[in-house]
Amino acid sequence: METVVCSARKGVDARLHRMLEARQEMRRRTEGCIRAWVSRSMDGQPMFLLQAIYDSEDSWHKAAIRVRDELDSRDGGIEGLLGGPPLVGIFALDPNNLDLEGH
């Protein structure tokens, strides 16, 4: 599982949200991605949580390369919209804890 927490610079949160949604959609369409989503902070702050679950580390790597090559190269990436460095974590999940049938 990939988890990213990031915040937008003042005044660009709507644009960042659209770009994050596009990146999660690309991840969802990448083979080996089980689920991917983005959520905005409930308190109205320009903070976002992105998570994606992959079937392997190789699938995560392929999705990251695809986003870099197909989206970042076209739109310049999200770094210029961030209010600071994102917090990024990659975690191993026990497949027995995933209820993929019940969503």
C-alpha positions as CSV (number, residue, x, y, z in Angstrom):
1,M,0.0,0.0,0.0
2,E,1.2,3.5,-0.9
3,T,0.1,6.3,1.3
4,V,0.8,10.0,0.6
5,V,-0.3,13.0,2.6
6,C,0.3,16.4,1.0
7,S,-1.0,20.0,1.1
8,A,-1.5,22.6,-1.5
9,R,0.1,26.1,-1.7
10,K,-2.4,28.8,-1.1
11,G,-4.9,29.3,-4.0
12,V,-4.0,26.1,-6.0
13,D,-5.9,23.4,-4.0
14,A,-8.6,22.9,-6.7
15,R,-5.9,22.4,-9.4
16,L,-3.9,20.1,-7.2
17,H,-7.0,18.1,-6.4
18,R,-7.8,17.6,-10.1
19,M,-4.2,16.6,-10.8
20,L,-4.2,14.1,-7.9
21,E,-7.4,12.6,-9.2
22,A,-5.9,12.2,-12.6
23,R,-2.9,10.4,-11.2
24,Q,-5.0,8.1,-9.1
25,E,-7.2,7.3,-12.1
26,M,-4.0,6.4,-14.1
27,R,-2.9,4.2,-11.2
28,R,-6.3,2.4,-11.2
29,R,-5.9,1.7,-14.9
30,T,-2.4,0.2,-14.4
31,E,-2.2,-3.5,-14.2
32,G,-1.6,-4.7,-10.7
33,C,-3.3,-1.8,-9.0
34,I,-6.1,-3.2,-6.9
35,R,-7.5,0.2,-5.6
36,A,-6.5,3.8,-5.7
37,W,-8.2,6.9,-4.3
38,V,-7.7,10.5,-3.1
39,S,-9.5,12.2,-0.3
40,R,-9.5,15.8,0.8
41,S,-9.4,16.9,4.4
42,M,-12.8,17.1,6.0
43,D,-12.0,20.4,7.8
44,G,-11.6,22.4,4.6
45,Q,-7.8,22.6,4.8
46,P,-6.0,22.1,1.5
47,M,-4.6,18.7,2.6
48,F,-5.0,15.5,0.7
49,L,-4.6,11.8,1.4
50,L,-3.7,9.5,-1.5
51,Q,-3.7,5.7,-1.1
52,A,-3.3,2.9,-3.5
53,I,-3.1,-0.9,-3.1
54,Y,-1.0,-2.9,-5.4
55,D,-0.5,-6.7,-5.9
56,S,3.3,-6.3,-5.8
57,E,6.1,-3.9,-5.4
58,D,6.8,-4.3,-9.1
59,S,3.2,-3.1,-9.9
60,W,3.7,-0.1,-7.6
61,H,6.9,0.8,-9.4
62,K,5.3,0.4,-12.9
63,A,2.4,2.7,-11.9
64,A,4.9,5.4,-10.6
65,I,6.9,5.3,-13.8
66,R,3.7,5.5,-15.9
67,V,2.5,8.6,-13.9
68,R,5.9,10.2,-14.3
69,D,6.3,9.4,-18.0
70,E,2.7,10.1,-19.1
71,L,1.4,12.8,-16.8
72,D,4.3,14.6,-15.2
73,S,6.0,15.0,-18.5
74,R,2.8,16.6,-19.9
75,D,1.7,18.8,-17.1
76,G,4.9,19.5,-15.2
77,G,4.0,17.4,-12.2
78,I,2.5,18.4,-8.9
79,E,5.7,19.6,-7.0
80,G,5.1,23.3,-7.8
81,L,1.6,23.2,-6.3
82,L,2.7,21.6,-3.0
83,G,2.9,23.7,0.2
84,G,5.7,21.5,1.5
85,P,7.2,18.1,1.0
86,P,4.7,15.3,1.0
87,L,4.8,12.5,3.6
88,V,5.1,9.3,1.7
89,G,5.0,5.7,3.0
90,I,5.0,2.3,1.4
91,F,3.5,-0.5,3.5
92,A,3.1,-4.3,3.3
93,L,-0.4,-5.5,3.8
94,D,-1.6,-9.0,4.8
95,P,-4.0,-10.0,2.0
96,N,-6.2,-11.7,4.5
97,N,-7.1,-8.3,5.9
98,L,-8.4,-7.0,2.6
99,D,-12.1,-7.5,1.9
100,L,-12.0,-7.0,-1.9
101,E,-15.3,-8.6,-2.5
102,G,-17.3,-6.4,-0.2
103,H,-15.6,-3.1,-1.2
